[in-house]
Amino acid sequence: MKYGFFDDSSQEYVIHTLHPPYTWINYLGSERFLGLISNPGGGYAFYRMLVCAV
């Protein structure tokens, strides 16, 4: 079954249906921040403040 296509002009994958066979998660992170966003719209965000114990 075909769920979408790759659009060469905009260089992105275009999805036709709102119900793909599997849920996927996109993540964005750095040393202090991590964000997880799923395709249905849910997600989490984590922030860590670095503390030096001397």
N, C-alpha and C positions, 0 to 999 in steps of 0.2 A: 504494500500500500504506500502511496506517495503522500507525504504530509506537507511538502513545500518544494521550493526550488531555490537555487543560488542565483541571485540577481547580479550579473557582472557589472552593470553600470553603477550600482550603489555598493557593491562588494559586501553583500550581506545575504543571509539565508532567510527567505520569506516563508512563513508558515501559514497554510491555508486553514487549518482546523484549530479549534481551541482545545481539542482533546487529543494530544499526542499520546503514543502508547506508554511512555515513561515520563515521570517527573524529572526535571533536571534542576540543578542549583548552580547559579553563578556566584562567584566569590570575588571579593575585592579586599586587599589587605596591604598592610605595611607593618613596620615593627611594633606599632602601638595600637593599630586598629584592624579589625576583621569584620567584614559584613558578608552575610550569606542571604541570597534572595532566590526563592524558588519561582518557577514559571506560574503557579497559581496566584502568586502575590505575597506569600508569607516569607518571613525571614528573621534573622537575628543580627544583632550588632554587638560587638565586644570592643571595649576600650581598656587598655592597660596602662596605668601611669607607672612609670619606672621610678622606683625608690631605691636609693643607695643606702645600705646599712654600713656605716663605718664604725 
